[in-house]
Amino acid sequence: MRSYNFATLPLPLPFQRSLAALYAAKCAPGGGWDSVRTSEGQWYVVRPFARFLAGLGDVPQDVDRLTASHWAAWRLSLPARTGGYNKYSVVAGLLQADARLPRPVREAMARRFTWEPGREQAFRPEEFQEIRAAARRTFRAALLRIRENAGRLAAWRAGEVPAGGPEWLLGEALDVLARTGDVPLYDFRRVVRREYREALGGGSAACTWMRLFLSRKEAAALGVLIVMELGLNATTVSELPLPKALPGTAEAGMPVYRLRLEKRRRTGHRGRYESRNLTDSGADSSGRVVTEALEATAPARAALAPFADVPDRLLVWHQTTGHERQAYLRAVRVGQFGFGVDELAGRDWARSVGLAGSPLRRLRKTVNVLHRREPGQNTQDTHDSVYVLTEPQVREAAVPVIADGALDAVASAGRTVFGARLTDRPGERDRPTATADCTDYEHGPFGPPGRGCAASFLLCTACPNARVTPAHHPRLAYLHQALTSLRGALDAAVWEADWADGHARLADLRVRLGEPVWSAALAAVTDDDRAVIAHLLQGDYDL
């Protein structure tokens, strides 16, 4: 429950009351702001808007006194970035709910807010691996610690630990920790009781509650690993419900987890809810992080079992100190436990391992743009325009691809363009072939020099050594006709592989000669031409 004092806004009383009424309607069930976090975030936008209006020479007395000039000035004061756009849309959406808002102001609000998408860049491969290694070190150490102490607790509860010794006292302290969220303490000082202090190894967090529970930073490291696998934003990971293994998969030794995802910002959009399946098929599989997350948070969920209205969240952590509990008012809490992960927790974890700032947002872009290469809870248009086209690594990677494509296009054009030379008469040294004359049979482009040409007869139409005179036109026109007929008799893939390039070159020759010459060539085809082409297509022609 949160309260907001609109009397503190530097605006006239009627305007304060109008904003309070609009705010209350938004916070009511079905109003659009369905969580305390949302209403709190909007409050931090409304206050700057109120201060801006108060700084104007003509402060509007109420919503109905707001002018298009007021709104234009507010618009120009905002940065042309994502943050400015968010403030613009929040205030506009709030004020538009008031029927008294003047029409010129509504028209001004309807004008497009031009803004630059986020300038965050994806991590380079070496940076990505560094973050992954750091997150794995943090979470792996926590998992092994919890696994070891959970084993000790199970042995103590099974009566396998002799009574009276240090191991028995440690087991008893772990039992109290598992049931209450803390080891045995003196009530008046919150200090570990003397008889358990030596068995636990001290009274620090590492010696007490961290034996069975994740810390806030360790939960943040786990959140980082989940983002690296799924490419989700921090809020979605923070609110990720407890995954369930599909029936029979865990018993078969390869659990398949169904993840239920929600992106609350897409209210009313068909893409707000989705599900994904992750399979734990081994140490490097995407589902392994879910298996280990369930194991690491199992003691916390067991300690929370007696409580009512416990959030259905995968990420659960134990508070560190009373001071930290007061420092994170937006965190969801039940008793000594917190839920989820946010950018602030990501930043604190990153700094603890020598990294600069929370990596969560940039990791999401890295995974969706460079690894998954598909939208992650976004439309395809948003994915392309906001994430892909603004990423320098994508542009860098596109350069050789575009260059290769251009080279392929040139090569393809070379294969399908008639390459022989058209002449009026044969040269003195030209050697006749089945489809053209050859000026240099020993040094062609399709074989080693000095060994003679062994290329297919179809390649004569692509060879710069070939010469085509009017005497060759009928035979080549008939060959084009025969290849066209062959297309209908062969499998499409076979024809494309064996005959398509030659057919394209002959089609190019047809365009160069013109339809009248081509028609005359077809009319002049002889029986000898037909016999030669038949032998060529059958592969038994002998020069």
N, C-alpha and C positions, 0 to 999 in steps of 0.2 A: 504494500500500500504506500503510495506517495501522495504528497499534497503540494500544490503550487500556489504561491501567493501573488496574484495579479496586481495587488495594491502596490507591489514593489516596482512595477513597470513605470517608467517616466512618461506616462501618457495621461491625458485627461480622464476623469472618472468614467464618463460614458464609454470611451474606447476600451478602458480596462474591463468594464462589465461585459461588453460585447465579445471581447477576446475570451474572457472566462467562460461565457456561455457556449461559444464555438468549441472551445477546448473540451468542455465537459461533454458535449455531444459526441466529439470524436472518441473520447475515452469510454463512453457508454457501450454496452454490448451491441455489436453490429455496427459501431460507428467507424471502424476502420483501424483504430489503434488498439490492438488486442493484447498488448503486454505493457508492463511497467517500463520496460526498456525502451519501447517505441515512444511512449508518451514523454519519457525523460529526454530522449534524443530530440524530439520536436520542441521541447521547452528551451533547449539550448539554441534553437534557431529563432524562436519567437522573441526572445529577449534582445538579441542584436537588432532585430527589425524594429522593436519598440524604441531602442536607444537611437537608431538612425532617424526615425520620425521625430523624436524629441529634439534632435539637433537641427532640424529644419527651421527656417524662419517662420513659416505658416504651418504650425502643427495641427493636423486634422483633429477635430473634437470627437469624431466617431467614425465608424466604418462608412457610413453614407456620405461623409465629408472627404473621403479619400479621393484624390484626383489621379488622372493618367500621368500628370507631371510628377506626382509623388512616387508613383510606381516606377516610372522611367528612371528617376534618380536612384531609387533602390536597386534597380536592375544594373545600372551603370556602376554602382559601388561594389558589385560582386565580381570576383575573379572569374575569368572565362575558363574554368576548370570544373572537374566533377563536383567539388565541394560547393562552388557557387551555384551550380545547377541544382543541387539538392536543396539548398536554402531557398532558392527561387521557387521550386515546385512545392515545397512544404508550406510556405507562407501563402502562395497562391491557392493551393488546395484548401487551406483553412478559411481564408477570407471568402472564397467563392461559395461557401456554404451559407453565407449570409445573404438573404434575398435583397437587402438594401444596398448591396455593393453596386455602385453606378456602372452603367453599361460601358462608357469609355474605358473604365478601369478593366472590366472583363475583356474588352477587345485588346487592350494592351497586354494583358496576361496571356492571351491566346497567341501572341506573336512568338515566333520560334526563338528559343534561347540558344544561341550558337556558343558552343563550348568545345574545348579540346578534351578528348578522352584522357584517361589516366596515363601518366608518363612512366609508369612502372615498367621496367624491362625484365624479361625472363632472366633467370640465372644462367651463367655460362656452365658448361658441363662440369668443369672442375669445381665451381662453387656449389653446384647441386650435390655433387658427391661429398664435398666437405660437410655440408649441412646434414646430409643423410647419415654420414659416419658419426657426427656429433650427437644427433638425435638417437641413433642406435646405441651409442655408448651410455647415454643417460638412461634410456628406458631399459636397456638390457641389464644394467647394474641393479635397477629397481626391481625388475622381474625376478632376477636370481635371489635377491634379498628376501622378497616376499615368498617366493617358492620355498626357500630354505626354512624360514620361520613357520610357514604353514605346515610343512612336514613335521617340525618339532611339536607344533600344537596338536596335530593329528596323533602323533605318537603318545603325547601326554594324555589326551582324551581316551586313547585306547588302553591306557594302563601299562604302557610299555616302558615308562620311566620310573625308576625306583624312587620312592618317597623320601623326602628329607634333604636331598642333595641340591646343589646349585642348578642342575638341569631340571629338577622337579619344580623349584621355585621359578625358573624361567618359564616353564610350561604353564604354571599357574598364572603368572603375570600376562602371558600371551592369551590365556583364556579370558581373563578380565578385559584385556585390550580388544579382543575379537567381539565381546558382548557389549562393551560400553563405549568403545572408541578411544579409551585411554588406559594406561597401566594403573595399578593401585597407587593412589595419591593420598597425602594428608589433606583433608578437606579445607582446612583453614589457610594453608600456604600453597596448595597445588604443587607440592614437591613429592617426588617418588618416595614411597615408604622405604624406610631403612632396610627392612629385611629383603627387599627385592632389588635394591639399588646395585649391589655387587653382582647378582646374577645377570642383571640386564647390562651391566658394563658401564653404568652411569645414568644420568638423567636427561641427557640431550635428546633431541628429536630422533637422531640416528639410532640411539639406544632404546628408544621407547616406541612411539606410535609408528615410526617409519619402518618398523619390522614387518608390519602387515599392510600398510597403506601407502599409496602414492602421495608424493607432495604435489603442490600446485605446479611447480616447474617440471616435474617428471610427467605429470599429465599433459603439460604443454608439449613436451618432447614426443609423447605418444600421439598427440594431435597432429604434430608436424609429419610424423610417419604416415598417418592416415591420409593427410592431404597429398603426400607424395604418391600414394597409391591410387587415389580416386580423383584428385583435382577438384575438390570441393572448397567452398569458401569457409571461413572460420566459424560463422554462425551455424551453418549446416552441420559441421563436424561437432560443434559444441552441443547442439540439440539432437545429435544422432541417437535414436532409441536403441535399446539393447538388441543386438542382432540375434536372430534365432536360426539354428541349423535346420535345414530341411529334413523331414523325417527319413530316417534310415541312413543318412549320409555320415553322421558321426560314428554310428556303429560300424560302418564299413571302413572306418579309418581315414576317410577323406571328407571332412565336413564341408558342406556348401551353405554359406550364410546368406540369408536374405536381408538386405539393408533397406530400410524405409527412409527415404530422403524427402525433405521438404525445404523449399526456398520460400520463406515467408514474404519476401519482397514481391513475389509474383502473384499477389492476391488476385483471385478470379481468373488467373491464366491457367490454361490446361497443363502447362509445364510446371506447376507449383509442386506437384507430388510425383515422385518416381521411385522405382526400386531397382536395385542392382544385386546380382548374385556374385559372391566371391568364393572361390574354392581354395581350401587349404590342402594343396597337393605336395607341399614340401617347404623347405626353409626359404626358398626364393619366390614362393607363390604369393599372390596378392592377398589370399585369405589368411596367411600365417599371422599377420599383424592383428587380425581380429581375434584369432585363437589366443594369442598372447595377451591382448587387451582384456579379454574376458577373464583370463587367469589372474592377471595383476589386480583387477578391480573386484574380484569375487569376495575377498574378505570385507571390503567396504560395503558391498551390497548386503552381505550377511549381517553386518552390524546395524544397517539401516532397516532391516526387516521389521523390527517392532514399531517403527514410526509409521504414521499415516501420511498419505499424500506425498509420497516420495516421487520425485520426477523420474520418468523412464528415460534415463540417460546412460550411455556407455561409459563416458568419462566421469569418474568420481575421484575426488582427492580429499585429503585431510588438511585442515587448516594448520598453519605453522605456529602462529602466535596469536594472542588476542589482538595485538596491534594490527596485524595483517588482516584480521577479520574485519576490523573497522575500516581499513584502507580500501576495500573493494566492495562498495555498497551495491554495485550492479550484479555481483555474483549471486547465483542461486544457491541457497544454503539450506541444509537440514541438520540441526545440531552442529556437530564439529566438522561436517563434511560439506564440500563445495562440488559443483557440477559444471562440466564443460570446460571450454578454453576460449580465450579471446585474444585480441591483438596485444593487450597489455601483458598477459601471461606469456605470450609468445616472445615479446620483447625482453621480459625478465629472464626467461630461459636462455634466449640468445646471448644476452650479455653475460650470463653465468658461464658460458662456454667460449667466450671470446668473439662472438659474432656481433655485428652492428645492426640493431633493430630487429623487429619481428619479421620473420621470413614468410609468414603465412600467405599474404596476398601475392607476393611475387612467385611463391611456389605454385600456387594455383594456376597462374598464367603459364609458368614453365611447363607444368604437366599437361595442361589442355592444349597449348600451342605447339610444343616441341615433342611431347611424348605420346599422348593419346591422339592428338591432332583431330579433335572433334569437340563440339560444344560440351561444356560442363554446366548444366542447368542454365543455359542461355539459348536464345534462338540462333540459327545459323548466321543470320545477318549480323547480330551483335557479336558473335564469335569472330566473324571475318573482319568487320569494320573496327571494333574496339580492341580486340586482342591480337589477331593475326597480322593485319596490315600495318599496325603500329610497332611491331616487334622487329628490331634491327637484325636479330639472328635469322628471322624468316627471310628478310630481304637479302642477307648475305648468302643464305643457302639457295636462294632462288637464282642468283647470278649464274652459277655453272649449269643449273638445270635449263635456264632460258638459252644459254649459249649452246648447250648440247642439242636442245630442240631446234635452234636455228641451223646448226650444222646438219642435223638429221634432215631438216626440211630441204637444205641445199642438196644433200646427197640424194634424197628422194626425188627431188626435181631432176637431178642429173640422171637418175635411173629411168625416168619417164619422159625425158626430152630427147627427140631424135638427134643423135650425135654425129651421124655420117654427113659427108659433104655432098651437096647437090651440084652436079655438073652437067653440061650439055653433051659431052662426049667423053669416052674413056681416054686415060692417059697412055702414053707409049709403054710404060713399065707396069701398068695396072694388071693385076692378076685376077681373073674372074673367080667368084665364089658362088654359092648357091643363091645368094640374095643380093649381092653387090659386087663391086670390084675393089681390090685391095692394093694400096700403094706400097705397103711394106709388110709383107707376110712374116718376116723374121723378127720384127721388133714391134710387137703390139703391146697395148696397155694391160692385157689380161694374162700375161705369162712371162717367164724369164726371157731375156733377149737372146737371139741366136738359135732358138730351139723350135721356131715355127709356132704358129698360132693354133692352139687347141681349144679355143673358146667355142661356145655354142653358136650356131648360125644366127640365133636371135640377137646376139651381142654385136653383130655387124652393124645393126641400126644404132648402136651406142658408141661405135669405135670411130675416133677421128681419122684413122687410116682408110676408112671405107669411103667409096665414091659411088653415088647413085646417079645413074643417067636415066633418060626417058625409057630406055630399053628395060630397065628394072621395074618400072612403075606397075605393069600388069601383075608380075609375080608378087610384089609386095602388097598390092591391093588385095589380091586373092588370099595371101597369107593372113592379112588382117581379117578378112571375111571368115577364113577357116578358124582362126582363134576365137572369133565371136561365137561361132557355132559350137566350138569345143567347150565354151563356158557353160552352156546348158547341159552338157553331157557329163561333166566332172563334178566332184565335190567342190564346194566353194573354196574351202581352205587349200585344196590341192591346186586349183586353178590360180588362186592368188599367189601361191608360192612359186609356181613353175612358169606361168604364162602371162601374169598381169603386167609386169614391167614391159615386156616386148609388145604387148597389145597397146599399151599406153604410148610407146614411142611411135608405133605405126599410126595411131590416132593423131599424134602431133604432126607426122609427115602429111597426113591427109589434110590437115588445116593449112599447112604450108603450101601444098600444091593447089588447093582449092577444089571445090566440088566438080566443076566441069572437067578438069584434068583427071580427077579420081574416077569419075564415071566413065570417061573414055578409056582409062586403064583397065577397069573391070570388064569393059566390052571387048578389050583386046586380049584377054587371058586365053592362052592356048592349052591344048591337052598336055603338052610338055610341062607347062607351068604347074598344072594340077598334079601331075605325076611327081614332080620334084617336091612340091609342098607336102604331098601325102607321105613321101619317103622321109622328109625332114621331121614331120610330126611323129612318125613311127620310130624314128631314131635309127633307120637303116640306110641313110643316104651316104654314099661313098664318093668323096671328091676324086 
